[in-house]
C-alpha cells in the first residue's frame, strides 16, 4: 500500500471511529487497515492513535497529522479532477462553521441550490458561537458576525447586519417603555459576554454622531446568542440584537422594538479562512456562494 493510500486509510479510521467500521467502508480486511496505520506510524516514528477495545482516539501527533492528511488528500482529489475526462468541478469534503441563526435561517434552506451547482462537494456544517481554531480543528472556513481581531486568517467582509433594541411585552408592562438613553438607568438589560474574551458588552448607542457605550444593571449574563434572546423573551431585560434574528419574534408579538432612534452599530459579517497560497477550489466556490447569499439577505434588512 503506497503512502497516499495509507493516509486515506488513516483518515477513514479516524472519521469512522475504529478499524472495523473503516474496513467495512473501505471494503478491505481489518488486518490490512490496521497494518496500513502501523506502517504510517513506523515511517513517521510517532504514535498516531490510542487504541482501545471499542474505539480509537488521536494522539497529539496524530491530531496534527490527521488535519494535514485531510488537506493533502482533498488537494490531491482536486488535482486529479483537473485532468479528469468528466470535468473539473470542485469535489471533496468541506468543513465550515457558522453562528446558529445564520445556519438555521439562511444557509440550511439554501443548501439545495449549492448542491445543485456543486454535487461532488460533501459539506460538514458546524453551528457554534465560540471561536474556532481552523487549523487545529480542520475547519475550512467560518462565517462570523461582529468585529474581528484574529490576524492569522483571511477575512472577507460580505456585508453589514443592522441591529435594534428589543424587549418583551411582559418586561415593558412591568418596567415601562424607555423613551431615550437617559431612561436606561431605570431598566435592566440581559448582559451578553463575548465567547472569545468573556468580556461583558455594554449597551451601545449613537449620540451627537459618536458611538457610546454605557453599563446597564442586569440579573443575568450569557455567552450564547440564542440563550441571550431566550432571556429577553422571558422578560429578563432589554437586548440589542441583529434585526434578522429579531424579525420572527417581532412578527409574532414576542418582542417589541424600543429606542428605535438609538440603534446599536451595525455588525460586519465576514467569511474567514486560513492563509493559503492556493486556496482549495471547493472553499473558493463556497465563499463566493455564501457571500452572495448573505449579501442578498442583508439587503432585505437595509
C-alpha positions as CSV (number, residue, x, y, z in Angstrom):
1,X,0.0,0.0,0.0
2,X,1.5,3.4,-1.0
3,X,1.7,6.4,1.2
4,X,-1.4,8.1,-0.3
5,X,-3.5,5.0,0.2
6,X,-2.2,4.6,3.8
7,X,-3.2,8.3,4.5
8,X,-6.7,7.6,3.1
9,X,-7.0,4.5,5.4
10,X,-5.8,6.5,8.4
11,X,-8.3,9.3,7.8
12,X,-11.1,6.8,7.3
13,X,-10.2,5.1,10.6
14,X,-10.4,8.4,12.5
15,X,-13.6,9.5,10.8
16,X,-15.3,6.1,11.4
17,X,-14.1,5.9,15.0
18,X,-12.5,2.5,14.7
19,X,-10.7,-0.1,12.5
20,X,-13.7,-2.4,12.0
21,X,-16.0,0.3,10.6
22,X,-13.2,1.7,8.5
23,X,-12.6,-1.7,7.0
24,X,-16.3,-2.0,6.1
25,X,-16.3,1.4,4.5
26,X,-13.1,0.7,2.5
27,X,-14.1,-2.9,1.7
28,X,-10.7,-4.1,3.0
29,X,-9.8,-6.8,5.5
30,X,-9.5,-5.3,9.0
31,X,-5.9,-6.6,9.2
32,X,-5.0,-4.6,6.1
33,X,-6.4,-1.4,7.7
34,X,-4.5,-2.0,10.9
35,X,-1.3,-2.7,9.0
36,X,-1.6,0.5,7.0
37,X,-1.8,2.6,10.1
38,X,1.1,0.7,11.7
39,X,3.1,1.3,8.6
40,X,2.5,5.0,8.8
41,X,3.4,5.1,12.5
42,X,6.7,3.3,11.7
43,X,7.5,5.6,8.8
44,X,6.8,8.7,10.9
45,X,8.4,7.4,14.1
46,X,5.3,8.6,16.1
47,X,2.2,7.0,17.6
48,X,-0.9,8.4,15.8
49,X,-3.7,6.6,17.7
50,X,-4.6,5.4,21.2
51,X,-6.3,2.0,20.7
52,X,-9.0,0.6,23.0
53,X,-11.3,-2.3,22.6
54,X,-14.2,-0.1,21.5
55,X,-12.7,2.8,19.5
56,X,-9.6,4.8,18.7
57,X,-8.5,8.2,19.8
58,X,-6.0,10.5,18.2
59,X,-2.7,11.3,20.0
60,X,-1.4,14.8,19.9
61,X,0.9,13.9,17.0
62,X,-2.0,12.1,15.3
63,X,-4.3,15.1,15.6
64,X,-1.8,17.3,13.7
65,X,-1.1,14.6,11.1
66,X,-4.8,13.9,10.6
67,X,-5.5,17.6,9.7
68,X,-2.6,17.7,7.3
69,X,-3.7,14.4,5.7
70,X,-7.2,15.7,5.2
71,X,-5.9,18.8,3.4
72,X,-3.4,16.9,1.3
73,X,-5.9,14.3,0.2
74,X,-8.5,16.9,-0.7
75,X,-5.9,18.8,-2.7
76,X,-4.9,15.5,-4.4
77,X,-8.5,14.9,-5.3
78,X,-8.8,18.3,-6.9
79,X,-5.6,17.8,-8.9
80,X,-7.0,14.6,-10.3
81,X,-10.2,16.3,-11.1
82,X,-8.4,18.9,-13.2
83,X,-7.3,16.2,-15.6
84,X,-10.5,14.1,-15.4
85,X,-12.4,13.4,-18.6
86,X,-15.6,14.0,-16.6
87,X,-15.0,17.7,-15.8
88,X,-13.1,19.8,-13.3
89,X,-15.9,20.7,-10.8
90,X,-14.9,21.1,-7.2
91,X,-15.1,17.9,-5.1
92,X,-14.3,16.6,-1.7
93,X,-15.3,17.3,1.9
94,X,-15.8,20.9,3.1
95,X,-16.0,21.7,6.8
96,X,-17.5,25.1,7.7
97,X,-18.7,26.7,10.9
98,X,-21.4,29.4,11.3
99,X,-23.5,31.1,14.0
100,X,-26.7,29.3,14.9
101,X,-29.2,31.8,13.4
102,X,-27.3,32.0,10.1
103,X,-27.0,28.2,9.9
104,X,-30.7,27.6,10.6
105,X,-32.4,30.6,8.9
106,X,-30.0,31.4,6.0
107,X,-27.7,28.5,5.0
108,X,-29.7,25.4,5.6
109,X,-32.7,26.5,3.5
110,X,-30.4,27.5,0.6
111,X,-28.2,24.4,0.6
112,X,-30.2,22.5,-2.1
113,X,-29.1,25.3,-4.5
114,X,-25.5,24.8,-3.5
115,X,-25.6,21.1,-4.1
116,X,-27.3,21.5,-7.5
117,X,-24.3,23.6,-8.5
118,X,-21.6,21.5,-6.8
119,X,-22.9,17.9,-6.5
120,X,-19.5,16.5,-5.7
121,X,-18.9,18.5,-2.6
122,X,-19.7,16.9,0.8
123,X,-20.5,19.5,3.5
124,X,-19.9,19.3,7.2
125,X,-21.8,22.2,8.8
126,X,-20.9,23.1,12.4
127,X,-23.0,25.6,14.3
128,X,-21.4,27.4,17.2
129,X,-20.8,30.9,18.6
130,X,-17.4,30.0,20.1
131,X,-14.1,30.9,18.4
132,X,-12.9,28.0,16.2
133,X,-9.2,27.2,15.6
134,X,-9.5,26.5,11.9
135,X,-6.0,24.9,11.6
136,X,-6.3,22.7,14.7
137,X,-9.9,21.6,14.1
138,X,-9.6,21.1,10.4
139,X,-12.3,23.7,9.5
140,X,-12.0,25.1,6.0
141,X,-13.9,28.4,6.7
142,X,-16.2,30.1,9.1
143,X,-18.9,32.9,8.9
144,X,-18.7,35.3,11.8
145,X,-20.8,38.3,12.8
146,X,-19.0,41.1,14.6
147,X,-15.7,43.0,14.7
148,X,-12.7,40.7,14.3
149,X,-9.3,40.5,16.0
150,X,-7.9,37.3,14.5
151,X,-4.9,38.2,12.3
152,X,-3.9,34.7,11.3
153,X,-6.9,34.3,9.0
154,X,-8.0,35.9,5.7
155,X,-11.2,37.8,6.4
156,X,-13.5,38.8,3.6
157,X,-16.3,41.2,4.7
158,X,-19.6,40.3,2.9
159,X,-21.9,42.9,4.4
160,X,-23.3,44.7,7.4
161,X,-26.0,43.4,9.7
162,X,-28.2,46.2,11.2
163,X,-29.3,45.9,14.8
164,X,-32.1,47.1,17.0
165,X,-33.1,47.3,20.7
166,X,-35.8,44.9,21.9
167,X,-37.8,43.9,24.9
168,X,-40.7,41.5,25.6
169,X,-44.2,43.0,26.1
170,X,-44.2,41.4,29.6
171,X,-41.0,43.3,30.5
172,X,-42.4,46.6,29.2
173,X,-45.6,46.1,31.1
174,X,-43.6,45.8,34.4
175,X,-40.8,48.4,33.8
176,X,-42.3,50.9,31.3
177,X,-41.2,52.0,27.9
178,X,-37.7,53.7,27.6
179,X,-38.0,56.8,25.5
180,X,-34.4,57.8,25.4
181,X,-31.0,56.6,26.6
182,X,-31.4,58.7,29.7
183,X,-34.2,56.3,30.8
184,X,-31.9,53.3,30.8
185,X,-30.8,53.9,34.4
186,X,-34.3,52.7,35.4
187,X,-34.1,49.5,33.3
188,X,-32.4,46.1,33.2
189,X,-30.5,44.5,30.3
190,X,-29.6,40.9,29.6
191,X,-25.8,41.0,29.5
192,X,-24.0,39.4,26.6
193,X,-20.5,38.2,27.3
194,X,-18.2,37.5,24.4
195,X,-17.5,33.8,23.9
196,X,-13.9,34.7,22.8
197,X,-12.9,37.0,25.7
198,X,-15.5,36.6,28.3
199,X,-15.9,40.4,28.3
200,X,-19.4,41.7,29.1
201,X,-20.6,44.0,26.4
202,X,-22.1,47.4,27.4
203,X,-25.3,49.0,26.0
204,X,-24.3,50.8,22.7
205,X,-26.0,53.8,21.1
206,X,-25.1,56.8,19.0
207,X,-25.3,60.4,20.4
208,X,-24.2,63.5,18.6
209,X,-22.5,61.5,15.9
210,X,-20.4,59.4,18.3
211,X,-20.8,55.8,19.4
212,X,-21.2,55.5,23.1
213,X,-21.3,52.5,25.5
214,X,-22.8,52.5,28.9
215,X,-23.1,49.8,31.6
216,X,-26.5,48.5,32.5
217,X,-28.0,46.8,35.5
218,X,-28.5,43.1,34.9
219,X,-29.7,40.0,36.6
220,X,-28.3,37.5,34.1
221,X,-25.3,37.2,31.8
222,X,-25.0,34.8,28.9
223,X,-22.4,33.9,26.2
224,X,-24.7,32.3,23.6
225,X,-26.9,34.3,21.2
226,X,-30.0,32.1,21.3
227,X,-29.9,32.0,25.1
228,X,-29.5,35.8,25.1
229,X,-32.7,36.0,23.0
230,X,-34.5,33.5,25.2
231,X,-33.8,35.5,28.3
232,X,-35.3,38.6,26.7
233,X,-38.4,36.5,25.7
234,X,-38.7,35.5,29.3
235,X,-38.9,39.2,30.3
236,X,-35.5,39.4,32.0
237,X,-34.4,42.7,30.3
238,X,-33.6,44.7,27.2
239,X,-31.4,43.3,24.5
240,X,-29.6,44.5,21.4
241,X,-30.0,42.0,18.5
242,X,-29.5,41.9,14.8
243,X,-32.7,42.7,13.0
244,X,-32.5,39.4,11.1
245,X,-32.6,37.4,14.4
246,X,-35.4,39.5,15.9
247,X,-37.7,39.6,12.9
248,X,-39.6,36.4,13.7
249,X,-40.2,37.3,17.3
250,X,-41.4,40.9,16.4
251,X,-43.8,39.4,13.8
252,X,-45.2,37.0,16.5
253,X,-45.6,39.8,19.1
254,X,-43.0,38.2,21.4
255,X,-40.5,41.1,21.2
256,X,-41.1,44.9,20.7
257,X,-38.5,47.3,19.3
258,X,-37.7,50.1,21.6
259,X,-35.4,53.2,21.3
260,X,-35.7,53.0,17.5
261,X,-33.8,56.3,17.1
262,X,-30.8,55.0,19.1
263,X,-30.0,51.6,17.5
264,X,-26.6,49.9,18.1
265,X,-23.9,49.9,15.5
266,X,-24.4,47.6,12.5
267,X,-22.2,44.4,12.7
268,X,-19.9,43.3,9.9
269,X,-20.5,39.9,8.5
270,X,-17.3,38.1,7.3
271,X,-16.1,34.9,5.9
272,X,-12.8,33.7,7.4
273,X,-10.4,31.1,6.1
274,X,-6.7,30.2,6.6
275,X,-3.9,31.9,4.8
276,X,-3.0,29.6,1.9
277,X,-1.2,30.5,-1.4
278,X,-3.5,28.1,-3.3
279,X,-7.0,28.1,-1.8
280,X,-8.9,24.9,-2.4
281,X,-11.5,25.2,-5.2
282,X,-14.3,23.9,-3.0
283,X,-13.5,26.6,-0.5
284,X,-13.5,29.3,-3.2
285,X,-16.9,28.3,-4.6
286,X,-18.4,28.1,-1.1
287,X,-17.1,31.6,-0.1
288,X,-18.5,33.1,-3.3
289,X,-21.8,31.3,-3.0
290,X,-22.2,32.1,0.8
291,X,-21.1,35.7,0.2
292,X,-23.8,36.3,-2.5
293,X,-26.4,34.6,-0.3
294,X,-25.6,36.7,2.8
295,X,-25.5,39.9,0.8
296,X,-28.9,39.2,-0.7
297,X,-30.3,38.5,2.8
298,X,-28.7,41.6,4.3
299,X,-30.1,43.9,1.6
300,X,-33.6,42.9,2.7
301,X,-32.8,44.4,6.1
302,X,-31.2,47.6,4.8
